[in-house]
Amino acid sequence: MNKMLQNYQKGMSVFDDCHNSTVRSQWVALTDEIGEFVSEPSLSEIWDILHAAGRLFYKLTGVPLNLLAYPTVRKHSQRFEEYGCIRSQRNCEGKCCKQLTVDS
């Protein structure tokens, strides 16, 4: 669990540094996740919505509720460990996340 959380935190840090995480960007991420759920409802999308809402809440309060969305936290951790990006290989832009991997 500790390694998984470390990979998650490192991956999210890399992503946030590259994408200038703001309250607005977190709001957009949340609305995007809701849109994905409306298009293709699934349990996975519900976890992604909870994660995005938690990230917005964290940005506003400093309370890391995003960690409660364990399936999404685990997914991002595994992706970062495997190929250096929290996003799916299909959606990774390759412009920043590849600059830092788990070992660096």
Jmol script that loads the backbone (N, CA, C; Angstrom):
load data "model"
ATOM      1  N   MET A   1       0.824  -1.200   0.000  1.00  0.00           N
ATOM      2  CA  MET A   1       0.000   0.000   0.000  1.00  0.00           C
ATOM      3  C   MET A   1       0.865   1.260   0.000  1.00  0.00           C
ATOM      4  N   ASN A   2       1.955   1.250   0.766  1.00  0.00           N
ATOM      5  CA  ASN A   2       2.811   2.416   0.852  1.00  0.00           C
ATOM      6  C   ASN A   2       3.413   2.769  -0.508  1.00  0.00           C
ATOM      7  N   LYS A   3       3.909   1.757  -1.239  1.00  0.00           N
ATOM      8  CA  LYS A   3       4.492   2.004  -2.562  1.00  0.00           C
ATOM      9  C   LYS A   3       3.428   2.530  -3.514  1.00  0.00           C
ATOM     10  N   MET A   4       2.231   1.966  -3.426  1.00  0.00           N
ATOM     11  CA  MET A   4       1.142   2.415  -4.274  1.00  0.00           C
ATOM     12  C   MET A   4       0.835   3.887  -4.016  1.00  0.00           C
ATOM     13  N   LEU A   5       0.769   4.280  -2.758  1.00  0.00           N
ATOM     14  CA  LEU A   5       0.486   5.665  -2.412  1.00  0.00           C
ATOM     15  C   LEU A   5       1.627   6.588  -2.843  1.00  0.00           C
ATOM     16  N   GLN A   6       2.861   6.135  -2.689  1.00  0.00           N
ATOM     17  CA  GLN A   6       4.007   6.937  -3.138  1.00  0.00           C
ATOM     18  C   GLN A   6       3.956   7.166  -4.645  1.00  0.00           C
ATOM     19  N   ASN A   7       3.670   6.108  -5.406  1.00  0.00           N
ATOM     20  CA  ASN A   7       3.571   6.244  -6.862  1.00  0.00           C
ATOM     21  C   ASN A   7       2.437   7.195  -7.241  1.00  0.00           C
ATOM     22  N   TYR A   8       1.322   7.082  -6.542  1.00  0.00           N
ATOM     23  CA  TYR A   8       0.181   7.960  -6.804  1.00  0.00           C
ATOM     24  C   TYR A   8       0.566   9.417  -6.548  1.00  0.00           C
ATOM     25  N   GLN A   9       1.141   9.683  -5.378  1.00  0.00           N
ATOM     26  CA  GLN A   9       1.491  11.056  -5.027  1.00  0.00           C
ATOM     27  C   GLN A   9       2.517  11.640  -5.987  1.00  0.00           C
ATOM     28  N   LYS A  10       3.494  10.840  -6.371  1.00  0.00           N
ATOM     29  CA  LYS A  10       4.511  11.309  -7.308  1.00  0.00           C
ATOM     30  C   LYS A  10       3.893  11.576  -8.680  1.00  0.00           C
ATOM     31  N   GLY A  11       3.062  10.652  -9.135  1.00  0.00           N
ATOM     32  CA  GLY A  11       2.408  10.823 -10.429  1.00  0.00           C
ATOM     33  C   GLY A  11       1.499  12.037 -10.464  1.00  0.00           C
ATOM     34  N   MET A  12       0.735  12.246  -9.407  1.00  0.00           N
ATOM     35  CA  MET A  12      -0.153  13.407  -9.359  1.00  0.00           C
ATOM     36  C   MET A  12       0.653  14.698  -9.284  1.00  0.00           C
ATOM     37  N   SER A  13       1.762  14.678  -8.571  1.00  0.00           N
ATOM     38  CA  SER A  13       2.617  15.857  -8.481  1.00  0.00           C
ATOM     39  C   SER A  13       3.183  16.224  -9.849  1.00  0.00           C
ATOM     40  N   VAL A  14       3.658  15.216 -10.577  1.00  0.00           N
ATOM     41  CA  VAL A  14       4.186  15.456 -11.926  1.00  0.00           C
ATOM     42  C   VAL A  14       3.085  16.032 -12.811  1.00  0.00           C
ATOM     43  N   PHE A  15       1.917  15.417 -12.760  1.00  0.00           N
ATOM     44  CA  PHE A  15       0.797  15.872 -13.583  1.00  0.00           C
ATOM     45  C   PHE A  15       0.405  17.307 -13.225  1.00  0.00           C
ATOM     46  N   ASP A  16       0.289  17.599 -11.926  1.00  0.00           N
ATOM     47  CA  ASP A  16      -0.105  18.940 -11.493  1.00  0.00           C
ATOM     48  C   ASP A  16       0.940  19.984 -11.853  1.00  0.00           C
ATOM     49  N   ASP A  17       2.219  19.644 -11.728  1.00  0.00           N
ATOM     50  CA  ASP A  17       3.278  20.586 -12.095  1.00  0.00           C
ATOM     51  C   ASP A  17       3.215  20.923 -13.577  1.00  0.00           C
ATOM     52  N   CYS A  18       2.891  19.939 -14.377  1.00  0.00           N
ATOM     53  CA  CYS A  18       2.847  20.124 -15.822  1.00  0.00           C
ATOM     54  C   CYS A  18       1.574  20.849 -16.270  1.00  0.00           C
ATOM     55  N   HIS A  19       0.484  20.594 -15.603  1.00  0.00           N
ATOM     56  CA  HIS A  19      -0.806  21.112 -16.054  1.00  0.00           C
ATOM     57  C   HIS A  19      -1.354  22.253 -15.202  1.00  0.00           C
ATOM     58  N   ASN A  20      -0.526  22.850 -14.371  1.00  0.00           N
ATOM     59  CA  ASN A  20      -0.905  24.023 -13.590  1.00  0.00           C
ATOM     60  C   ASN A  20      -2.262  23.839 -12.908  1.00  0.00           C
ATOM     61  N   SER A  21      -2.284  22.973 -11.932  1.00  0.00           N
ATOM     62  CA  SER A  21      -3.512  22.645 -11.208  1.00  0.00           C
ATOM     63  C   SER A  21      -4.071  23.871 -10.485  1.00  0.00           C
ATOM     64  N   THR A  22      -5.282  24.241 -10.847  1.00  0.00           N
ATOM     65  CA  THR A  22      -5.980  25.369 -10.232  1.00  0.00           C
ATOM     66  C   THR A  22      -7.381  24.910  -9.830  1.00  0.00           C
ATOM     67  N   VAL A  23      -8.083  25.745  -9.089  1.00  0.00           N
ATOM     68  CA  VAL A  23      -9.471  25.428  -8.751  1.00  0.00           C
ATOM     69  C   VAL A  23     -10.271  25.272 -10.040  1.00  0.00           C
ATOM     70  N   ARG A  24     -10.050  26.164 -10.979  1.00  0.00           N
ATOM     71  CA  ARG A  24     -10.774  26.081 -12.260  1.00  0.00           C
ATOM     72  C   ARG A  24     -10.455  24.788 -12.999  1.00  0.00           C
ATOM     73  N   SER A  25      -9.182  24.420 -13.072  1.00  0.00           N
ATOM     74  CA  SER A  25      -8.826  23.188 -13.789  1.00  0.00           C
ATOM     75  C   SER A  25      -9.417  21.961 -13.095  1.00  0.00           C
ATOM     76  N   GLN A  26      -9.501  21.997 -11.769  1.00  0.00           N
ATOM     77  CA  GLN A  26     -10.103  20.880 -11.042  1.00  0.00           C
ATOM     78  C   GLN A  26     -11.613  20.829 -11.288  1.00  0.00           C
ATOM     79  N   TRP A  27     -12.239  22.001 -11.396  1.00  0.00           N
ATOM     80  CA  TRP A  27     -13.666  22.051 -11.716  1.00  0.00           C
ATOM     81  C   TRP A  27     -13.912  21.484 -13.120  1.00  0.00           C
ATOM     82  N   VAL A  28     -13.081  21.876 -14.066  1.00  0.00           N
ATOM     83  CA  VAL A  28     -13.206  21.362 -15.436  1.00  0.00           C
ATOM     84  C   VAL A  28     -13.015  19.848 -15.448  1.00  0.00           C
ATOM     85  N   ALA A  29     -12.035  19.354 -14.699  1.00  0.00           N
ATOM     86  CA  ALA A  29     -11.801  17.906 -14.630  1.00  0.00           C
ATOM     87  C   ALA A  29     -13.035  17.190 -14.074  1.00  0.00           C
ATOM     88  N   LEU A  30     -13.654  17.768 -13.057  1.00  0.00           N
ATOM     89  CA  LEU A  30     -14.855  17.167 -12.476  1.00  0.00           C
ATOM     90  C   LEU A  30     -15.998  17.145 -13.489  1.00  0.00           C
ATOM     91  N   THR A  31     -16.224  18.255 -14.171  1.00  0.00           N
ATOM     92  CA  THR A  31     -17.313  18.280 -15.156  1.00  0.00           C
ATOM     93  C   THR A  31     -17.027  17.339 -16.319  1.00  0.00           C
ATOM     94  N   ASP A  32     -15.757  17.195 -16.695  1.00  0.00           N
ATOM     95  CA  ASP A  32     -15.392  16.228 -17.743  1.00  0.00           C
ATOM     96  C   ASP A  32     -15.724  14.803 -17.303  1.00  0.00           C
ATOM     97  N   GLU A  33     -15.408  14.474 -16.057  1.00  0.00           N
ATOM     98  CA  GLU A  33     -15.692  13.128 -15.543  1.00  0.00           C
ATOM     99  C   GLU A  33     -17.197  12.865 -15.492  1.00  0.00           C
ATOM    100  N   ILE A  34     -17.952  13.872 -15.112  1.00  0.00           N
ATOM    101  CA  ILE A  34     -19.411  13.712 -15.096  1.00  0.00           C
ATOM    102  C   ILE A  34     -19.920  13.471 -16.516  1.00  0.00           C
ATOM    103  N   GLY A  35     -19.373  14.210 -17.472  1.00  0.00           N
ATOM    104  CA  GLY A  35     -19.748  14.011 -18.871  1.00  0.00           C
ATOM    105  C   GLY A  35     -19.423  12.612 -19.362  1.00  0.00           C
ATOM    106  N   GLU A  36     -18.262  12.088 -18.957  1.00  0.00           N
ATOM    107  CA  GLU A  36     -17.891  10.725 -19.340  1.00  0.00           C
ATOM    108  C   GLU A  36     -18.869   9.716 -18.748  1.00  0.00           C
ATOM    109  N   PHE A  37     -19.292   9.958 -17.507  1.00  0.00           N
ATOM    110  CA  PHE A  37     -20.254   9.053 -16.876  1.00  0.00           C
ATOM    111  C   PHE A  37     -21.602   9.094 -17.598  1.00  0.00           C
ATOM    112  N   VAL A  38     -22.044  10.285 -17.971  1.00  0.00           N
ATOM    113  CA  VAL A  38     -23.321  10.414 -18.675  1.00  0.00           C
ATOM    114  C   VAL A  38     -23.260   9.671 -20.008  1.00  0.00           C
ATOM    115  N   SER A  39     -22.117   9.770 -20.693  1.00  0.00           N
ATOM    116  CA  SER A  39     -21.947   9.096 -21.987  1.00  0.00           C
ATOM    117  C   SER A  39     -21.868   7.585 -21.847  1.00  0.00           C
ATOM    118  N   GLU A  40     -21.112   7.133 -20.842  1.00  0.00           N
ATOM    119  CA  GLU A  40     -20.911   5.693 -20.634  1.00  0.00           C
ATOM    120  C   GLU A  40     -20.925   5.389 -19.132  1.00  0.00           C
ATOM    121  N   PRO A  41     -22.111   5.249 -18.561  1.00  0.00           N
ATOM    122  CA  PRO A  41     -22.201   4.998 -17.115  1.00  0.00           C
ATOM    123  C   PRO A  41     -21.498   3.697 -16.704  1.00  0.00           C
ATOM    124  N   SER A  42     -20.700   3.784 -15.646  1.00  0.00           N
ATOM    125  CA  SER A  42     -20.030   2.603 -15.101  1.00  0.00           C
ATOM    126  C   SER A  42     -19.561   2.912 -13.686  1.00  0.00           C
ATOM    127  N   LEU A  43     -19.279   1.868 -12.942  1.00  0.00           N
ATOM    128  CA  LEU A  43     -18.752   2.040 -11.592  1.00  0.00           C
ATOM    129  C   LEU A  43     -17.394   2.737 -11.628  1.00  0.00           C
ATOM    130  N   SER A  44     -16.588   2.404 -12.611  1.00  0.00           N
ATOM    131  CA  SER A  44     -15.273   3.034 -12.762  1.00  0.00           C
ATOM    132  C   SER A  44     -15.403   4.551 -12.929  1.00  0.00           C
ATOM    133  N   GLU A  45     -16.376   4.974 -13.717  1.00  0.00           N
ATOM    134  CA  GLU A  45     -16.586   6.416 -13.911  1.00  0.00           C
ATOM    135  C   GLU A  45     -17.079   7.081 -12.630  1.00  0.00           C
ATOM    136  N   ILE A  46     -17.853   6.369 -11.827  1.00  0.00           N
ATOM    137  CA  ILE A  46     -18.286   6.933 -10.541  1.00  0.00           C
ATOM    138  C   ILE A  46     -17.076   7.177  -9.646  1.00  0.00           C
ATOM    139  N   TRP A  47     -16.148   6.215  -9.604  1.00  0.00           N
ATOM    140  CA  TRP A  47     -14.922   6.406  -8.812  1.00  0.00           C
ATOM    141  C   TRP A  47     -14.120   7.581  -9.351  1.00  0.00           C
ATOM    142  N   ASP A  48     -14.071   7.735 -10.676  1.00  0.00           N
ATOM    143  CA  ASP A  48     -13.347   8.864 -11.267  1.00  0.00           C
ATOM    144  C   ASP A  48     -13.998  10.196 -10.884  1.00  0.00           C
ATOM    145  N   ILE A  49     -15.326  10.226 -10.839  1.00  0.00           N
ATOM    146  CA  ILE A  49     -16.031  11.439 -10.409  1.00  0.00           C
ATOM    147  C   ILE A  49     -15.702  11.750  -8.950  1.00  0.00           C
ATOM    148  N   LEU A  50     -15.748  10.741  -8.096  1.00  0.00           N
ATOM    149  CA  LEU A  50     -15.420  10.951  -6.679  1.00  0.00           C
ATOM    150  C   LEU A  50     -13.983  11.429  -6.509  1.00  0.00           C
ATOM    151  N   HIS A  51     -13.077  10.880  -7.303  1.00  0.00           N
ATOM    152  CA  HIS A  51     -11.675  11.300  -7.250  1.00  0.00           C
ATOM    153  C   HIS A  51     -11.545  12.762  -7.677  1.00  0.00           C
ATOM    154  N   ALA A  52     -12.192  13.122  -8.775  1.00  0.00           N
ATOM    155  CA  ALA A  52     -12.116  14.503  -9.259  1.00  0.00           C
ATOM    156  C   ALA A  52     -12.746  15.471  -8.252  1.00  0.00           C
ATOM    157  N   ALA A  53     -13.869  15.084  -7.663  1.00  0.00           N
ATOM    158  CA  ALA A  53     -14.500  15.929  -6.643  1.00  0.00           C
ATOM    159  C   ALA A  53     -13.584  16.064  -5.427  1.00  0.00           C
ATOM    160  N   GLY A  54     -12.934  14.975  -5.059  1.00  0.00           N
ATOM    161  CA  GLY A  54     -11.992  15.010  -3.945  1.00  0.00           C
ATOM    162  C   GLY A  54     -10.793  15.893  -4.226  1.00  0.00           C
ATOM    163  N   ARG A  55     -10.320  15.873  -5.468  1.00  0.00           N
ATOM    164  CA  ARG A  55      -9.189  16.745  -5.835  1.00  0.00           C
ATOM    165  C   ARG A  55      -9.603  18.216  -5.781  1.00  0.00           C
ATOM    166  N   LEU A  56     -10.807  18.516  -6.213  1.00  0.00           N
ATOM    167  CA  LEU A  56     -11.309  19.886  -6.117  1.00  0.00           C
ATOM    168  C   LEU A  56     -11.430  20.293  -4.645  1.00  0.00           C
ATOM    169  N   PHE A  57     -11.989  19.415  -3.829  1.00  0.00           N
ATOM    170  CA  PHE A  57     -12.121  19.685  -2.397  1.00  0.00           C
ATOM    171  C   PHE A  57     -10.747  19.896  -1.763  1.00  0.00           C
ATOM    172  N   TYR A  58      -9.772  19.079  -2.160  1.00  0.00           N
ATOM    173  CA  TYR A  58      -8.404  19.218  -1.646  1.00  0.00           C
ATOM    174  C   TYR A  58      -7.818  20.577  -2.032  1.00  0.00           C
ATOM    175  N   LYS A  59      -8.049  20.981  -3.266  1.00  0.00           N
ATOM    176  CA  LYS A  59      -7.530  22.272  -3.734  1.00  0.00           C
ATOM    177  C   LYS A  59      -8.135  23.417  -2.917  1.00  0.00           C
ATOM    178  N   LEU A  60      -9.390  23.268  -2.528  1.00  0.00           N
ATOM    179  CA  LEU A  60     -10.074  24.322  -1.776  1.00  0.00           C
ATOM    180  C   LEU A  60      -9.761  24.305  -0.282  1.00  0.00           C
ATOM    181  N   THR A  61      -9.546  23.102   0.290  1.00  0.00           N
ATOM    182  CA  THR A  61      -9.450  22.989   1.750  1.00  0.00           C
ATOM    183  C   THR A  61      -8.149  22.391   2.277  1.00  0.00           C
ATOM    184  N   GLY A  62      -7.426  21.670   1.428  1.00  0.00           N
ATOM    185  CA  GLY A  62      -6.233  20.971   1.889  1.00  0.00           C
ATOM    186  C   GLY A  62      -6.528  19.603   2.484  1.00  0.00           C
ATOM    187  N   VAL A  63      -7.790  19.190   2.477  1.00  0.00           N
ATOM    188  CA  VAL A  63      -8.187  17.876   2.992  1.00  0.00           C
ATOM    189  C   VAL A  63      -8.221  16.896   1.813  1.00  0.00           C
ATOM    190  N   PRO A  64      -7.383  15.853   1.843  1.00  0.00           N
ATOM    191  CA  PRO A  64      -7.230  14.963   0.680  1.00  0.00           C
ATOM    192  C   PRO A  64      -8.334  13.902   0.540  1.00  0.00           C
ATOM    193  N   LEU A  65      -9.562  14.349   0.314  1.00  0.00           N
ATOM    194  CA  LEU A  65     -10.666  13.402   0.142  1.00  0.00           C
ATOM    195  C   LEU A  65     -10.516  12.564  -1.123  1.00  0.00           C
ATOM    196  N   ASN A  66      -9.708  13.017  -2.060  1.00  0.00           N
ATOM    197  CA  ASN A  66      -9.488  12.254  -3.292  1.00  0.00           C
ATOM    198  C   ASN A  66      -8.944  10.859  -2.998  1.00  0.00           C
ATOM    199  N   LEU A  67      -8.250  10.696  -1.882  1.00  0.00           N
ATOM    200  CA  LEU A  67      -7.680   9.390  -1.545  1.00  0.00           C
ATOM    201  C   LEU A  67      -8.753   8.358  -1.215  1.00  0.00           C
ATOM    202  N   LEU A  68      -9.968   8.805  -0.928  1.00  0.00           N
ATOM    203  CA  LEU A  68     -11.060   7.873  -0.655  1.00  0.00           C
ATOM    204  C   LEU A  68     -11.512   7.137  -1.918  1.00  0.00           C
ATOM    205  N   ALA A  69     -11.201   7.675  -3.074  1.00  0.00           N
ATOM    206  CA  ALA A  69     -11.558   7.035  -4.347  1.00  0.00           C
ATOM    207  C   ALA A  69     -10.465   6.025  -4.699  1.00  0.00           C
ATOM    208  N   TYR A  70     -10.329   5.022  -3.837  1.00  0.00           N
ATOM    209  CA  TYR A  70      -9.220   4.066  -3.932  1.00  0.00           C
ATOM    210  C   TYR A  70      -9.045   3.426  -5.314  1.00  0.00           C
ATOM    211  N   PRO A  71     -10.093   2.992  -5.988  1.00  0.00           N
ATOM    212  CA  PRO A  71      -9.863   2.382  -7.310  1.00  0.00           C
ATOM    213  C   PRO A  71      -9.177   3.326  -8.300  1.00  0.00           C
ATOM    214  N   THR A  72      -9.524   4.600  -8.265  1.00  0.00           N
ATOM    215  CA  THR A  72      -8.882   5.563  -9.162  1.00  0.00           C
ATOM    216  C   THR A  72      -7.468   5.865  -8.692  1.00  0.00           C
ATOM    217  N   VAL A  73      -7.262   5.972  -7.393  1.00  0.00           N
ATOM    218  CA  VAL A  73      -5.911   6.176  -6.852  1.00  0.00           C
ATOM    219  C   VAL A  73      -5.007   5.025  -7.289  1.00  0.00           C
ATOM    220  N   ARG A  74      -5.488   3.791  -7.143  1.00  0.00           N
ATOM    221  CA  ARG A  74      -4.714   2.611  -7.543  1.00  0.00           C
ATOM    222  C   ARG A  74      -4.431   2.623  -9.048  1.00  0.00           C
ATOM    223  N   LYS A  75      -5.433   2.985  -9.844  1.00  0.00           N
ATOM    224  CA  LYS A  75      -5.278   3.036 -11.300  1.00  0.00           C
ATOM    225  C   LYS A  75      -4.191   4.038 -11.694  1.00  0.00           C
ATOM    226  N   HIS A  76      -4.235   5.242 -11.116  1.00  0.00           N
ATOM    227  CA  HIS A  76      -3.224   6.255 -11.430  1.00  0.00           C
ATOM    228  C   HIS A  76      -1.831   5.808 -10.979  1.00  0.00           C
ATOM    229  N   SER A  77      -1.756   5.188  -9.813  1.00  0.00           N
ATOM    230  CA  SER A  77      -0.481   4.685  -9.306  1.00  0.00           C
ATOM    231  C   SER A  77       0.114   3.645 -10.245  1.00  0.00           C
ATOM    232  N   GLN A  78      -0.705   2.697 -10.672  1.00  0.00           N
ATOM    233  CA  GLN A  78      -0.226   1.643 -11.576  1.00  0.00           C
ATOM    234  C   GLN A  78       0.226   2.222 -12.908  1.00  0.00           C
ATOM    235  N   ARG A  79      -0.531   3.144 -13.448  1.00  0.00           N
ATOM    236  CA  ARG A  79      -0.146   3.763 -14.722  1.00  0.00           C
ATOM    237  C   ARG A  79       1.184   4.488 -14.585  1.00  0.00           C
ATOM    238  N   PHE A  80       1.332   5.251 -13.497  1.00  0.00           N
ATOM    239  CA  PHE A  80       2.576   5.997 -13.317  1.00  0.00           C
ATOM    240  C   PHE A  80       3.757   5.050 -13.177  1.00  0.00           C
ATOM    241  N   GLU A  81       3.563   3.964 -12.453  1.00  0.00           N
ATOM    242  CA  GLU A  81       4.637   2.986 -12.287  1.00  0.00           C
ATOM    243  C   GLU A  81       4.974   2.310 -13.616  1.00  0.00           C
ATOM    244  N   GLU A  82       3.976   1.999 -14.416  1.00  0.00           N
ATOM    245  CA  GLU A  82       4.193   1.282 -15.672  1.00  0.00           C
ATOM    246  C   GLU A  82       4.816   2.142 -16.763  1.00  0.00           C
ATOM    247  N   TYR A  83       4.307   3.376 -16.948  1.00  0.00           N
ATOM    248  CA  TYR A  83       4.810   4.156 -18.087  1.00  0.00           C
ATOM    249  C   TYR A  83       4.992   5.646 -17.815  1.00  0.00           C
ATOM    250  N   GLY A  84       4.997   6.038 -16.550  1.00  0.00           N
ATOM    251  CA  GLY A  84       5.376   7.397 -16.197  1.00  0.00           C
ATOM    252  C   GLY A  84       4.314   8.457 -16.388  1.00  0.00           C
ATOM    253  N   CYS A  85       3.044   8.046 -16.493  1.00  0.00           N
ATOM    254  CA  CYS A  85       1.957   9.005 -16.652  1.00  0.00           C
ATOM    255  C   CYS A  85       0.727   8.462 -15.938  1.00  0.00           C
ATOM    256  N   ILE A  86      -0.027   9.334 -15.282  1.00  0.00           N
ATOM    257  CA  ILE A  86      -1.242   8.894 -14.595  1.00  0.00           C
ATOM    258  C   ILE A  86      -2.394   8.673 -15.561  1.00  0.00           C
ATOM    259  N   ARG A  87      -2.301   9.255 -16.737  1.00  0.00           N
ATOM    260  CA  ARG A  87      -3.383   9.139 -17.719  1.00  0.00           C
ATOM    261  C   ARG A  87      -3.248   7.842 -18.501  1.00  0.00           C
ATOM    262  N   SER A  88      -4.317   7.431 -19.133  1.00  0.00           N
ATOM    263  CA  SER A  88      -4.258   6.240 -19.976  1.00  0.00           C
ATOM    264  C   SER A  88      -3.287   6.504 -21.123  1.00  0.00           C
ATOM    265  N   GLN A  89      -2.726   5.455 -21.675  1.00  0.00           N
ATOM    266  CA  GLN A  89      -1.794   5.641 -22.790  1.00  0.00           C
ATOM    267  C   GLN A  89      -2.480   6.336 -23.953  1.00  0.00           C
ATOM    268  N   ARG A  90      -3.759   6.089 -24.119  1.00  0.00           N
ATOM    269  CA  ARG A  90      -4.519   6.737 -25.188  1.00  0.00           C
ATOM    270  C   ARG A  90      -4.604   8.248 -24.971  1.00  0.00           C
ATOM    271  N   ASN A  91      -4.711   8.686 -23.718  1.00  0.00           N
ATOM    272  CA  ASN A  91      -4.905  10.105 -23.419  1.00  0.00           C
ATOM    273  C   ASN A  91      -3.647  10.846 -22.987  1.00  0.00           C
ATOM    274  N   CYS A  92      -2.552  10.132 -22.756  1.00  0.00           N
ATOM    275  CA  CYS A  92      -1.311  10.795 -22.339  1.00  0.00           C
ATOM    276  C   CYS A  92      -0.785  11.644 -23.492  1.00  0.00           C
ATOM    277  N   GLU A  93      -0.525  12.908 -23.194  1.00  0.00           N
ATOM    278  CA  GLU A  93      -0.021  13.828 -24.206  1.00  0.00           C
ATOM    279  C   GLU A  93       1.476  13.677 -24.419  1.00  0.00           C
ATOM    280  N   GLY A  94       2.166  13.069 -23.473  1.00  0.00           N
ATOM    281  CA  GLY A  94       3.594  12.816 -23.601  1.00  0.00           C
ATOM    282  C   GLY A  94       4.476  14.040 -23.496  1.00  0.00           C
ATOM    283  N   LYS A  95       3.910  15.186 -23.117  1.00  0.00           N
ATOM    284  CA  LYS A  95       4.714  16.403 -23.095  1.00  0.00           C
ATOM    285  C   LYS A  95       5.401  16.661 -21.764  1.00  0.00           C
ATOM    286  N   CYS A  96       4.903  16.068 -20.690  1.00  0.00           N
ATOM    287  CA  CYS A  96       5.505  16.387 -19.398  1.00  0.00           C
ATOM    288  C   CYS A  96       5.678  15.178 -18.501  1.00  0.00           C
ATOM    289  N   CYS A  97       4.729  14.304 -18.509  1.00  0.00           N
ATOM    290  CA  CYS A  97       4.756  13.195 -17.559  1.00  0.00           C
ATOM    291  C   CYS A  97       5.925  12.261 -17.809  1.00  0.00           C
ATOM    292  N   LYS A  98       6.402  12.194 -19.006  1.00  0.00           N
ATOM    293  CA  LYS A  98       7.524  11.318 -19.332  1.00  0.00           C
ATOM    294  C   LYS A  98       8.844  11.865 -18.771  1.00  0.00           C
ATOM    295  N   GLN A  99       8.833  13.107 -18.302  1.00  0.00           N
ATOM    296  CA  GLN A  99      10.054  13.715 -17.775  1.00  0.00           C
ATOM    297  C   GLN A  99      10.484  13.102 -16.450  1.00  0.00           C
ATOM    298  N   LEU A 100       9.559  12.501 -15.730  1.00  0.00           N
ATOM    299  CA  LEU A 100       9.858  11.947 -14.413  1.00  0.00           C
ATOM    300  C   LEU A 100       9.178  10.601 -14.288  1.00  0.00           C
ATOM    301  N   THR A 101       9.908   9.624 -13.814  1.00  0.00           N
ATOM    302  CA  THR A 101       9.325   8.308 -13.616  1.00  0.00           C
ATOM    303  C   THR A 101       9.400   7.950 -12.141  1.00  0.00           C
ATOM    304  N   VAL A 102       8.937   6.791 -11.807  1.00  0.00           N
ATOM    305  CA  VAL A 102       8.924   6.334 -10.419  1.00  0.00           C
ATOM    306  C   VAL A 102      10.325   6.345  -9.827  1.00  0.00           C
ATOM    307  N   ASP A 103      11.330   5.966 -10.609  1.00  0.00           N
ATOM    308  CA  ASP A 103      12.697   5.845 -10.101  1.00  0.00           C
ATOM    309  C   ASP A 103      13.417   7.175  -9.947  1.00  0.00           C
ATOM    310  N   SER A 104      12.913   8.253 -10.553  1.00  0.00           N
ATOM    311  CA  SER A 104      13.652   9.518 -10.454  1.00  0.00           C
ATOM    312  C   SER A 104      13.199  10.357  -9.298  1.00  0.00           C
TER     313      SER A 104
END
end "model"
wireframe off; spacefill off
backbone 0.3
color backbone group
